[in-house]
Amino acid sequence: MEVKTETREEKKISISKDKWLIIGLLIVILNPLPAGLIFSLGLQGSQETKKEGKWLTILSLFWGAISITLALKYWTS
């Protein structure tokens, strides 16, 4: 009689790179600097999503700069 045991690799849930990119875009748009940078740097740590992480980091910094500029322009006037 064979007893089948599941390993950790079998239990791991796979999420495609496209879904990670969509999740990252939503985070970057809604909260670019703290959460967007943390998420995009986390994606860069994985070999499979390194390219998407770089793009999200650039977008996060760019969108954060625009957000801060607009906030300072209209908040201080």
Contacts in CASP RR format, 6 or more apart in sequence:
PFRMAT RR
TARGET T0000
AUTHOR 0000-0000-0000
METHOD contacts of the structure
MODEL  1
MEVKTETREEKKISISKDKWLIIGLLIVILNPLPAGLIFSLGLQGSQETK
KEGKWLTILSLFWGAISITLALKYWTS
17 48 0 8 1.000
17 49 0 8 1.000
17 52 0 8 1.000
20 43 0 8 1.000
20 49 0 8 1.000
20 52 0 8 1.000
21 49 0 8 1.000
21 52 0 8 1.000
21 56 0 8 1.000
23 39 0 8 1.000
24 36 0 8 1.000
24 39 0 8 1.000
24 40 0 8 1.000
24 43 0 8 1.000
24 56 0 8 1.000
25 56 0 8 1.000
25 59 0 8 1.000
27 35 0 8 1.000
27 36 0 8 1.000
27 39 0 8 1.000
28 36 0 8 1.000
28 39 0 8 1.000
28 40 0 8 1.000
28 56 0 8 1.000
28 59 0 8 1.000
28 60 0 8 1.000
28 63 0 8 1.000
29 63 0 8 1.000
32 59 0 8 1.000
32 60 0 8 1.000
32 61 0 8 1.000
32 63 0 8 1.000
32 64 0 8 1.000
32 67 0 8 1.000
33 60 0 8 1.000
33 64 0 8 1.000
33 67 0 8 1.000
36 56 0 8 1.000
36 60 0 8 1.000
37 57 0 8 1.000
37 60 0 8 1.000
37 61 0 8 1.000
39 56 0 8 1.000
40 53 0 8 1.000
40 54 0 8 1.000
40 56 0 8 1.000
40 57 0 8 1.000
40 59 0 8 1.000
40 60 0 8 1.000
41 53 0 8 1.000
41 57 0 8 1.000
42 53 0 8 1.000
43 49 0 8 1.000
43 50 0 8 1.000
43 52 0 8 1.000
43 53 0 8 1.000
43 56 0 8 1.000
44 50 0 8 1.000
44 53 0 8 1.000
44 54 0 8 1.000
44 57 0 8 1.000
END
